[in-house]
Structures are given as structure tokens and as C-alpha cells.
Amino acid sequence: MTVKPDWLRVKAPQWQRVGNVKEILRDLALNTVCEEASCPNIGECFQAGTATFLIMGPACTRACPYCDIDFEKKPQPLDPTEPGRLAAAVERMKLNHVVITSVNRDDLPDGGASQFVQCIQAVRELSPQTTIEVLIPDLCGNWKALEVILQASPEVLNHNTETVERLYRRVRPQGNYRRSLELLGRSRQIAPQVYTKSGIMVGLGETDGEVRQVMADLRSVDCDILTIGQYLQPSQKHLQVNNFISPEQFAAWQVFGAEIGFLQVVSSPLTRSSYHAEQVRELMQRYPRQVGVESLSNFQ
């Protein structure tokens, strides 16, 4: 068994603050990816009064062997009250930036795009100054559904690449590396004012060269923001960690990312796709974008 190094140890959270956030979430019957996916940063984020909301769940229609979200339960019909409850939580938590993600809902014709839109609209109504990031699945390549989400004008469109192309069949068997890249490329063309973002996890047997190739591929579709973090095995039934990556290697990828043109690279052992996501507000001030959504028909 691979021994976890010291740099992956996290500080014990202040449970009073964590409890306050959990109380709001329970009161409004909301799920968070922080809890459902066993995120190691749950204490830090809850102490800071932030959370990544998980909509349309908690059951997922895919069984990715690295993910701790439940795929054995049957997905339920969409709850029309969920957007309002999510917006109420954002208002009560006084969030400056909110991340809205979802389980995969391959059972729905639009992959859940309409629910994303309603959540965006509900947050805008109650908290107009809050910036919104959506972390979306690949929608099974339904680009009309992607356009629907982008027309709601989230500030950030996030879609995780997750791993290097060689490992996709083992790590993300129901995903497609090229489809994920296409989603990000189409997002840039459809809505150039929206910042695009992706994330990968390392420690599954990829090489340094393969990580750099993913980074280059993401820049080839003009992806703005990248997160890189260490994969941690949620339980014995999940994929095992192949190796633990040193902080120095994470720092090297961050330097490389800046060199090839990413606006922001967050790269460290404990980084997750929505870790310190609120920093995007500073990025938006440094690199402002023009507002305007293009039609899908303009994508070549």
C-alpha cells in the first residue's frame, strides 16, 4: 500500500463554522460535492463559508471508478424547487462566488441543462452580485444543451478533463477525451465572454509528458483556467493511487501552464476543481471579457 506523504495532511477544521454551513445545507435539503465526493478540503471551505452545490443528485448515471458519488441509486425526477432552495443558500451564506455542479444525468434528453439554467437564474434574482461558475458534465455531446447553459451567462464554464488520454478507458470509461476538449472549444466559440476552465487529477500512472500534453491540448481550445490535484482513493473499491506527486512537480506544472498561456493555473496536492474558485473574481478584473453570446451555428 502506498503511504500518504506529510504534504497531504490537512488541518483539523473549526467544526463550529463547519456546523453552521451544514445547518444551512440541511435546512434547505441541498447536496454538496464537498460531502458527496469526500473532498479533503471540506473543512477549509466550510470554515470560509463556501460550498460547491451538487444539483440533480445525489445519484449519478455513470460509474467512474475514481469517484465517490453514488451510482447505485436510481436517479430521481428533477425537483422544481431545487433552484430556489440553492439560491436561498447562496443568499444566506453571503457568497461572492458560487460553484454549481451536478451528477451525470444521461437519462435526461438535455443532460440536465435546463436545471443548470434555472439555478443560474434563481441565484441571479436573489444575489445579483454573486459570480457563478458551473461545473458541467459532457452532456453526451449534446451541443444544443451546452448552448442553452451558456445563454444563461455564467461567468465560468468548467468541465473537467480528469486525466490523460491514455488512461481514459480505465479511469473514465463512459467519457471521451476528445469530446471533453470539443465541449471546451465550443464553449469558447459560442460564448467568448465566459471564462472556460478544466481540471485534472494526477497520481494514476500518467507521465509528466502526458500531463503537459493535456495542458497543451486544453490551450489549443483556448481554455483559460486549469486545476491540477493529487488523486486520493475514496475507498478500497475505487482505483488505487499509483503514486504521490511531489509539491515541486505541481509547481513545475504551474510554471509551464503560465508559459503556454493559461490565465490561471492552480496546481498543488490538495487542489480540487473548485478549490479557491472565488479567486476567479480577481482574474476577471485583470482580464475582462466582452459580453455577447454567439450562435452555435457560428462554431466551425
C-alpha positions as CSV (number, residue, x, y, z in Angstrom):
1,M,0.0,0.0,0.0
2,T,1.3,3.5,-0.9
3,V,1.9,5.6,2.2
4,K,0.4,9.0,2.1
5,P,3.1,11.7,2.5
6,D,3.1,14.5,5.0
7,W,2.2,17.2,2.5
8,L,-1.3,15.6,2.1
9,R,-2.2,16.1,5.7
10,V,-4.9,18.8,6.3
11,K,-5.5,20.9,9.4
12,A,-8.5,19.9,11.6
13,P,-11.4,22.3,10.8
14,Q,-13.2,24.5,13.2
15,W,-16.3,22.5,13.5
16,Q,-18.5,25.3,14.8
17,R,-18.1,27.1,11.4
18,V,-18.5,23.9,9.5
19,G,-21.6,23.1,11.5
20,N,-23.1,26.5,10.6
21,V,-22.7,25.8,6.9
22,K,-24.0,22.2,7.3
23,E,-27.1,23.6,9.1
24,I,-28.0,25.8,6.2
25,L,-27.5,22.9,3.7
26,R,-29.6,20.6,5.8
27,D,-32.3,23.2,6.4
28,L,-32.6,23.7,2.6
29,A,-32.2,20.0,1.8
30,L,-29.2,20.6,-0.5
31,N,-26.3,18.3,-1.6
32,T,-22.7,19.5,-1.9
33,V,-19.9,17.8,-3.8
34,C,-17.8,18.6,-0.8
35,E,-19.6,15.9,1.2
36,E,-20.8,13.5,-1.6
37,A,-17.3,13.2,-3.2
38,S,-15.4,13.2,0.2
39,C,-13.4,16.3,-0.7
40,P,-10.3,16.7,1.6
41,N,-10.8,20.4,1.7
42,I,-14.3,20.3,3.2
43,G,-13.1,21.8,6.5
44,E,-11.3,24.7,5.0
45,C,-14.0,25.6,2.5
46,F,-16.9,25.3,5.0
47,Q,-14.9,27.4,7.5
48,A,-14.6,30.0,4.8
49,G,-18.4,29.9,4.2
50,T,-18.2,28.4,0.7
51,A,-19.5,25.2,-0.8
52,T,-19.9,23.6,-4.2
53,F,-23.5,22.7,-4.7
54,L,-24.4,19.4,-6.3
55,I,-27.7,19.5,-8.2
56,M,-29.9,16.8,-9.7
57,G,-28.4,14.2,-7.3
58,P,-27.1,12.6,-5.3
59,A,-27.4,9.5,-7.6
60,C,-25.3,9.5,-10.8
61,T,-25.9,7.6,-14.0
62,R,-22.2,6.9,-14.5
63,A,-19.9,4.7,-12.5
64,C,-16.4,6.3,-12.8
65,P,-14.1,4.2,-10.7
66,Y,-12.3,7.2,-9.1
67,C,-15.4,9.0,-7.9
68,D,-17.2,8.6,-4.5
69,I,-20.6,9.8,-5.7
70,D,-23.3,7.1,-5.5
71,F,-24.2,5.4,-8.8
72,E,-26.1,2.5,-7.4
73,K,-29.2,4.5,-6.5
74,K,-31.8,5.3,-9.2
75,P,-31.8,8.9,-10.4
76,Q,-34.9,10.7,-9.3
77,P,-37.1,13.2,-11.4
78,L,-35.8,16.8,-11.3
79,D,-37.0,18.8,-8.3
80,P,-38.5,22.1,-9.5
81,T,-37.9,23.6,-6.0
82,E,-34.2,22.9,-6.1
83,P,-33.1,26.1,-7.9
84,G,-35.0,28.3,-5.4
85,R,-33.5,26.4,-2.4
86,L,-30.0,26.7,-3.8
87,A,-30.4,30.4,-4.4
88,A,-31.7,30.8,-0.8
89,A,-28.5,29.1,0.5
90,V,-26.3,31.4,-1.6
91,E,-28.1,34.4,-0.1
92,R,-27.9,33.1,3.5
93,M,-24.2,32.2,3.1
94,K,-23.5,35.6,1.5
95,L,-21.3,34.0,-1.2
96,N,-19.3,36.2,-3.5
97,H,-18.8,33.3,-5.9
98,V,-20.8,30.1,-6.1
99,V,-19.9,26.8,-7.9
100,I,-22.8,24.7,-9.2
101,T,-22.1,21.2,-10.4
102,S,-24.1,18.1,-10.9
103,V,-24.0,14.4,-11.2
104,N,-24.2,12.9,-14.7
105,R,-27.8,12.7,-15.8
106,D,-27.5,10.8,-19.0
107,D,-31.1,9.7,-18.5
108,L,-32.3,13.3,-19.4
109,P,-32.6,14.4,-23.0
110,D,-30.7,17.6,-22.3
111,G,-28.4,16.1,-19.7
112,G,-29.8,18.5,-17.1
113,A,-29.0,21.7,-18.9
114,S,-32.4,23.2,-18.1
115,Q,-31.9,22.7,-14.4
116,F,-28.5,24.4,-14.6
117,V,-30.2,27.4,-16.3
118,Q,-32.9,27.6,-13.6
119,C,-30.3,27.5,-10.9
120,I,-28.3,30.3,-12.5
121,Q,-31.5,32.4,-12.9
122,A,-32.6,31.9,-9.3
123,V,-29.2,32.9,-7.9
124,R,-29.1,36.0,-10.2
125,E,-32.5,37.0,-8.8
126,L,-31.6,36.8,-5.1
127,S,-27.8,37.5,-5.3
128,P,-27.1,39.6,-8.4
129,Q,-23.6,40.5,-7.3
130,T,-22.6,36.8,-6.9
131,T,-20.4,35.4,-9.7
132,I,-21.5,32.0,-10.9
133,E,-19.4,29.0,-12.0
134,V,-21.0,25.9,-13.5
135,L,-19.0,22.7,-13.5
136,I,-20.9,20.6,-16.0
137,P,-20.7,17.0,-17.4
138,D,-20.1,16.4,-21.1
139,L,-23.9,16.3,-21.8
140,C,-23.2,13.2,-24.1
141,G,-22.1,15.7,-26.8
142,N,-25.4,17.5,-26.9
143,W,-24.1,20.9,-28.1
144,K,-27.6,22.5,-28.2
145,A,-27.8,21.8,-24.5
146,L,-24.4,23.4,-24.0
147,E,-25.6,26.5,-25.8
148,V,-28.7,26.7,-23.5
149,I,-26.4,26.7,-20.5
150,L,-24.1,29.3,-22.0
151,Q,-27.0,31.6,-22.9
152,A,-27.7,31.9,-19.2
153,S,-24.3,33.6,-19.0
154,P,-22.5,32.0,-16.1
155,E,-19.2,33.8,-15.5
156,V,-17.2,30.5,-15.7
157,L,-17.9,27.3,-17.6
158,N,-16.0,24.4,-16.0
159,H,-15.7,20.9,-17.4
160,N,-13.1,18.6,-16.1
161,T,-10.8,16.6,-18.4
162,E,-9.9,14.5,-15.3
163,T,-7.0,12.5,-16.7
164,V,-4.6,12.0,-19.6
165,E,-6.0,10.5,-22.9
166,R,-4.2,7.1,-22.4
167,L,-5.9,6.4,-19.1
168,Y,-9.5,7.3,-20.2
169,R,-10.7,3.8,-20.7
170,R,-9.7,2.8,-17.2
171,V,-10.4,6.0,-15.3
172,R,-13.3,7.5,-17.2
173,P,-14.8,4.6,-19.2
174,Q,-18.1,6.4,-20.1
175,G,-16.3,9.6,-21.0
176,N,-14.4,10.7,-24.1
177,Y,-11.2,12.8,-24.0
178,R,-11.8,14.4,-27.4
179,R,-15.4,15.1,-26.6
180,S,-14.4,17.0,-23.5
181,L,-11.9,19.1,-25.4
182,E,-14.6,19.8,-28.0
183,L,-17.0,20.9,-25.3
184,L,-14.5,23.5,-24.0
185,G,-13.7,24.6,-27.6
186,R,-17.3,25.1,-28.5
187,S,-17.9,27.0,-25.3
188,R,-15.2,29.5,-26.2
189,Q,-16.8,29.9,-29.7
190,I,-20.4,30.1,-28.5
191,A,-19.8,32.5,-25.6
192,P,-16.4,34.2,-25.8
193,Q,-17.2,36.3,-22.7
194,V,-17.4,33.2,-20.5
195,Y,-14.2,32.0,-18.9
196,T,-13.5,28.3,-19.6
197,K,-11.9,26.1,-17.0
198,S,-10.9,22.4,-16.7
199,G,-9.2,20.2,-14.1
200,I,-7.2,17.0,-14.0
201,M,-6.1,14.7,-11.2
202,V,-2.7,13.0,-11.1
203,G,-1.2,10.0,-9.4
204,L,-2.9,7.4,-11.6
205,G,0.1,6.4,-13.6
206,E,0.4,9.3,-16.0
207,T,3.7,10.7,-17.1
208,D,5.0,14.3,-16.8
209,G,4.9,14.4,-20.6
210,E,1.3,13.3,-20.8
211,V,0.2,15.9,-18.2
212,R,1.9,18.6,-20.3
213,Q,0.2,17.2,-23.4
214,V,-3.2,17.6,-21.7
215,M,-2.3,21.1,-20.8
216,A,-1.3,21.9,-24.4
217,D,-4.5,20.3,-25.7
218,L,-6.5,22.5,-23.3
219,R,-4.7,25.6,-24.5
220,S,-5.4,24.5,-28.1
221,V,-9.1,25.1,-27.4
222,D,-8.3,28.3,-25.6
223,C,-9.1,27.1,-22.1
224,D,-8.4,29.9,-19.5
225,I,-8.1,28.2,-16.2
226,L,-6.7,24.9,-15.1
227,T,-6.6,23.0,-11.8
228,I,-4.3,20.1,-11.1
229,G,-4.5,18.0,-7.9
230,Q,-3.5,14.7,-6.4
231,Y,-5.9,11.8,-6.8
232,L,-6.8,10.2,-3.4
233,Q,-8.6,6.8,-3.2
234,P,-12.0,7.3,-1.6
235,S,-12.4,3.7,-0.6
236,Q,-11.0,0.2,-1.2
237,K,-13.5,-0.3,-4.1
238,H,-12.1,2.7,-6.0
239,L,-9.0,2.9,-8.2
240,Q,-5.8,2.7,-6.2
241,V,-3.3,5.6,-6.1
242,N,-0.3,4.8,-8.4
243,N,2.0,7.4,-6.9
244,F,2.0,10.6,-4.9
245,I,3.2,13.6,-6.8
246,S,5.7,16.0,-5.1
247,P,4.8,19.7,-4.4
248,E,7.8,20.5,-6.6
249,Q,6.3,18.8,-9.6
250,F,3.0,20.5,-9.1
251,A,4.9,23.9,-9.0
252,A,6.6,22.9,-12.3
253,W,3.3,22.3,-14.0
254,Q,2.1,25.7,-12.7
255,V,5.1,27.4,-14.3
256,F,4.6,25.5,-17.6
257,G,0.9,26.5,-17.6
258,A,1.7,30.2,-17.3
259,E,4.3,29.8,-20.1
260,I,1.8,28.4,-22.6
261,G,-0.9,31.0,-21.9
262,F,-3.3,29.9,-19.2
263,L,-4.7,32.9,-17.3
264,Q,-4.6,30.9,-14.1
265,V,-3.2,27.5,-13.0
266,V,-3.9,26.2,-9.5
267,S,-1.6,23.2,-9.0
268,S,-1.0,21.6,-5.7
269,P,-1.5,18.2,-4.0
270,L,-4.8,19.3,-2.4
271,T,-6.2,21.3,-5.3
272,R,-9.6,20.3,-6.5
273,S,-11.7,21.7,-9.4
274,S,-13.5,24.2,-7.2
275,Y,-10.7,24.8,-4.6
276,H,-10.3,28.6,-4.1
277,A,-12.7,29.1,-7.0
278,E,-13.6,32.6,-5.7
279,Q,-10.2,33.8,-6.9
280,V,-11.7,33.9,-10.4
281,R,-13.2,37.3,-9.4
282,E,-9.7,38.8,-9.3
283,L,-8.9,37.2,-12.6
284,M,-12.0,38.7,-14.2
285,Q,-10.8,42.2,-13.1
286,R,-7.3,41.6,-14.7
287,Y,-8.7,40.0,-17.9
288,P,-12.2,41.5,-18.6
289,R,-14.2,39.9,-21.4
290,Q,-16.8,41.4,-23.7
291,V,-20.4,40.4,-23.2
292,G,-22.2,38.7,-26.1
293,V,-23.3,35.2,-26.9
294,E,-22.7,33.8,-30.3
295,S,-24.9,31.3,-32.0
296,L,-23.9,27.6,-32.2
297,S,-24.1,27.9,-35.9
298,N,-21.0,30.1,-35.8
299,F,-18.9,27.3,-34.5
300,Q,-16.6,25.7,-37.1
